[in-house]
Amino acid sequence: MALKIYNTLSREKELFTPITPGYVGMYVCGPTVYSDVHLGNCRTFISFDIIYRYLTYLGYKVRYVRNITDAGHLEGDRDEGDDKFSKMAKLQQVEPMEIVQKYTLGFRHVMQLLNNLPPSIEPTATGHIAEQIQMTQQLLDNGYAYEVNGTIYFDVEKYSKEQNYGILTNRKLEDLLEGTRDLDGQDEKRGRLDFALWIKAKPEHLMQWPSPWGMGFPGWHIECSAMSKKYLGKKFDIHGGGMDLAATHHTNEIAQNQGCYHTGPANYWMHTNMLTVNGTRMSKSLGNGFLPEQLFTGNHPLLEKAYAPMTVRFFMLQTHYRSTLDFSNEALQASEKGLKRLWDAFETLNKLSSTTEKAADAELDAKVNKLVADFDENMNDDFNTAKVLASMFELVPIINSIKDGIIKADAIAASTLALMQQKFKAYLEDVFGLQQTGAANNNALSSVMELLIDIRKEAKAKKDFVTSDKIRNQLSAIGISLKDEKDGGVSWSA
């Protein structure tokens, strides 16, 4: 089954055909680093990390570009107010780039905890001022922009006479204008939907650069257009981000690219859905918004306990990236248990062996092969991680039954067992990017447990049941249970 991707632009699943065979160019709108990364960002970046990993797993050479916005975000929604970086820097009496550095490092730390791979290229807005000026000038030359007192605006209504401005969200210009406030003669823009490409800086503005129109700084939307063109070309394969970016930021990116290069920037537009908490949209004003670090430490009134980064990552994989994801303590705790069950099955699976060329139970062998094949089939259906996990969990009782002797080892062929082992490893570790928490500590614990089990065996052999029971009972008191197996071995679980 070939890979199909839901394209926001066409509003349907499309067969993925890269522009250059074997290569994929992917651009994802990164964080604005004037505050801590929020969970909505984390969901988006985990989703695209999975997509990046899966495309690589399929054999594509992927250039994954994810930008850092460190200039150009204004307080108001009408290109007015101060740049948020400058405002925060003034309040804290530091340089704006100190703000940028602090939150960029914080963002990367969270991404590392969640085991997201770094992108191929991570460009910054401040590092690409020349490219943004060049693109702005080209839009002026092409007649899609105009200058007012040193500020350059994109002329949306003029553009809309030639192109469909609302093509990404399927909204008409009249509908967009209805939802926009009148200028009331107080705005220098010609049209209500016009947006700034370059903004004239006041003398006291902390972040400003020279341009053909005087000292200023870039608007928000131009950065992604300029950087995606530099690193991926005028037209590339995939452009992604959160669904909140579609209506304005990505709509304006398409307009800028069309106005400058007479083509849309990407063939496939992908958007992740929003987060809710206990069924309610996450919001600072409602007090139900929490940061990743709060989730990892449990330091929030709505959290009953701390949740490990891998639990959070696994939790997000259980819902399709285009579906709403609802956070709750119950759901996170269920994910915690589910992830442990999956890891335990994976460890058990790796210990199983078989030399059987022909399966004794052809029906079971066929079932296992079908469930394993479903991994790729479901990922090829718009990266449906939730269905892949469902297939994995169907295999868990089969794995455990082979281990316990309920299902004979020769029930499935050795080739089927080897395939299952290979696919579990590939998906859990390489595609899903999951890690066993505290692997080094787990190895040390395993060694200690082996020693205690040997001591207990020796005590039982000597009929020293006091020592034998003491080991079992004290381990049980700290949450570690021992199980005497039919073959005379002893297994343990924490």
Secondary structure in CASP SS format (residue, H / E / C, confidence):
PFRMAT SS
TARGET T0000
AUTHOR 0000-0000-0000
METHOD secondary structure of the structure
MODEL  1
M C 1.00
A C 1.00
L C 1.00
K E 1.00
I E 1.00
Y E 1.00
N E 1.00
T C 1.00
L C 1.00
S C 1.00
R C 1.00
E E 1.00
K E 1.00
E E 1.00
L E 1.00
F C 1.00
T C 1.00
P C 1.00
I C 1.00
T C 1.00
P C 1.00
G C 1.00
Y E 1.00
V E 1.00
G E 1.00
M E 1.00
Y E 1.00
V E 1.00
C C 1.00
G C 1.00
P C 1.00
T E 1.00
V C 1.00
Y C 1.00
S C 1.00
D C 1.00
V C 1.00
H C 1.00
L H 1.00
G H 1.00
N H 1.00
C H 1.00
R H 1.00
T H 1.00
F H 1.00
I H 1.00
S H 1.00
F H 1.00
D H 1.00
I H 1.00
I H 1.00
Y H 1.00
R H 1.00
Y H 1.00
L H 1.00
T H 1.00
Y H 1.00
L C 1.00
G C 1.00
Y C 1.00
K E 1.00
V E 1.00
R E 1.00
Y E 1.00
V E 1.00
R E 1.00
N C 1.00
I E 1.00
T E 1.00
D C 1.00
A C 1.00
G C 1.00
H C 1.00
L E 1.00
E C 1.00
G C 1.00
D C 1.00
R C 1.00
D C 1.00
E C 1.00
G C 1.00
D C 1.00
D E 1.00
K H 1.00
F H 1.00
S H 1.00
K H 1.00
M H 1.00
A H 1.00
K H 1.00
L H 1.00
Q H 1.00
Q C 1.00
V C 1.00
E C 1.00
P H 1.00
M H 1.00
E H 1.00
I H 1.00
V H 1.00
Q H 1.00
K H 1.00
Y H 1.00
T H 1.00
L H 1.00
G H 1.00
F H 1.00
R H 1.00
H H 1.00
V H 1.00
M H 1.00
Q H 1.00
L H 1.00
L C 1.00
N C 1.00
N C 1.00
L C 1.00
P C 1.00
P C 1.00
S C 1.00
I E 1.00
E C 1.00
P C 1.00
T E 1.00
A C 1.00
T H 1.00
G H 1.00
H H 1.00
I H 1.00
A H 1.00
E H 1.00
Q H 1.00
I H 1.00
Q H 1.00
M H 1.00
T H 1.00
Q H 1.00
Q H 1.00
L H 1.00
L H 1.00
D H 1.00
N C 1.00
G C 1.00
Y C 1.00
A E 1.00
Y E 1.00
E E 1.00
V E 1.00
N C 1.00
G C 1.00
T E 1.00
I E 1.00
Y E 1.00
F E 1.00
D C 1.00
V H 1.00
E H 1.00
K H 1.00
Y H 1.00
S H 1.00
K C 1.00
E C 1.00
Q C 1.00
N C 1.00
Y C 1.00
G C 1.00
I C 1.00
L C 1.00
T C 1.00
N C 1.00
R C 1.00
K C 1.00
L H 1.00
E H 1.00
D H 1.00
L H 1.00
L H 1.00
E H 1.00
G C 1.00
T C 1.00
R C 1.00
D C 1.00
L C 1.00
D C 1.00
G C 1.00
Q C 1.00
D C 1.00
E C 1.00
K C 1.00
R C 1.00
G C 1.00
R C 1.00
L C 1.00
D C 1.00
F E 1.00
A E 1.00
L E 1.00
W E 1.00
I E 1.00
K E 1.00
A C 1.00
K C 1.00
P C 1.00
E C 1.00
H C 1.00
L C 1.00
M C 1.00
Q C 1.00
W E 1.00
P C 1.00
S C 1.00
P C 1.00
W C 1.00
G C 1.00
M C 1.00
G E 1.00
F E 1.00
P E 1.00
G C 1.00
W H 1.00
H H 1.00
I H 1.00
E H 1.00
C H 1.00
S H 1.00
A H 1.00
M H 1.00
S H 1.00
K H 1.00
K H 1.00
Y H 1.00
L H 1.00
G C 1.00
K C 1.00
K C 1.00
F E 1.00
D E 1.00
I E 1.00
H E 1.00
G E 1.00
G E 1.00
G E 1.00
M H 1.00
D H 1.00
L H 1.00
A H 1.00
A H 1.00
T H 1.00
H H 1.00
H H 1.00
T H 1.00
N H 1.00
E H 1.00
I H 1.00
A H 1.00
Q H 1.00
N H 1.00
Q H 1.00
G H 1.00
C H 1.00
Y H 1.00
H C 1.00
T C 1.00
G C 1.00
P C 1.00
A E 1.00
N E 1.00
Y E 1.00
W E 1.00
M E 1.00
H E 1.00
T E 1.00
N C 1.00
M C 1.00
L E 1.00
T E 1.00
V E 1.00
N C 1.00
G C 1.00
T E 1.00
R E 1.00
M C 1.00
S C 1.00
K C 1.00
S C 1.00
L C 1.00
G C 1.00
N C 1.00
G C 1.00
F C 1.00
L C 1.00
P H 1.00
E H 1.00
Q H 1.00
L H 1.00
F H 1.00
T H 1.00
G C 1.00
N C 1.00
H C 1.00
P C 1.00
L C 1.00
L C 1.00
E C 1.00
K C 1.00
A C 1.00
Y C 1.00
A C 1.00
P H 1.00
M H 1.00
T H 1.00
V H 1.00
R H 1.00
F H 1.00
F H 1.00
M H 1.00
L H 1.00
Q C 1.00
T C 1.00
H C 1.00
Y C 1.00
R C 1.00
S C 1.00
T C 1.00
L E 1.00
D E 1.00
F E 1.00
S C 1.00
N H 1.00
E H 1.00
A H 1.00
L H 1.00
Q H 1.00
A H 1.00
S H 1.00
E H 1.00
K H 1.00
G H 1.00
L H 1.00
K H 1.00
R H 1.00
L H 1.00
W H 1.00
D H 1.00
A H 1.00
F H 1.00
E H 1.00
T H 1.00
L H 1.00
N H 1.00
K H 1.00
L C 1.00
S C 1.00
S C 1.00
T C 1.00
T C 1.00
E C 1.00
K C 1.00
A C 1.00
A C 1.00
D C 1.00
A H 1.00
E H 1.00
L H 1.00
D H 1.00
A H 1.00
K H 1.00
V H 1.00
N H 1.00
K H 1.00
L H 1.00
V H 1.00
A H 1.00
D H 1.00
F H 1.00
D H 1.00
E H 1.00
N H 1.00
M H 1.00
N C 1.00
D E 1.00
D C 1.00
F C 1.00
N C 1.00
T H 1.00
A H 1.00
K H 1.00
V H 1.00
L H 1.00
A H 1.00
S H 1.00
M H 1.00
F H 1.00
E H 1.00
L H 1.00
V H 1.00
P H 1.00
I H 1.00
I H 1.00
N H 1.00
S H 1.00
I H 1.00
K H 1.00
D H 1.00
G C 1.00
I C 1.00
I C 1.00
K C 1.00
A H 1.00
D H 1.00
A H 1.00
I C 1.00
A C 1.00
A H 1.00
S H 1.00
T H 1.00
L H 1.00
A H 1.00
L H 1.00
M H 1.00
Q H 1.00
Q H 1.00
K H 1.00
F H 1.00
K H 1.00
A H 1.00
Y H 1.00
L H 1.00
E H 1.00
D H 1.00
V H 1.00
F C 1.00
G C 1.00
L C 1.00
Q C 1.00
Q C 1.00
T C 1.00
G C 1.00
A H 1.00
A H 1.00
N H 1.00
N H 1.00
N H 1.00
A H 1.00
L H 1.00
S H 1.00
S H 1.00
V H 1.00
M H 1.00
E H 1.00
L H 1.00
L H 1.00
I H 1.00
D H 1.00
I H 1.00
R H 1.00
K H 1.00
E H 1.00
A H 1.00
K H 1.00
A H 1.00
K C 1.00
K C 1.00
D C 1.00
F H 1.00
V H 1.00
T H 1.00
S H 1.00
D H 1.00
K H 1.00
I H 1.00
R H 1.00
N H 1.00
Q H 1.00
L H 1.00
S H 1.00
A H 1.00
I C 1.00
G C 1.00
I C 1.00
S E 1.00
L E 1.00
K E 1.00
D E 1.00
E C 1.00
K C 1.00
D C 1.00
G C 1.00
G C 1.00
V E 1.00
S E 1.00
W E 1.00
S E 1.00
A C 1.00
END
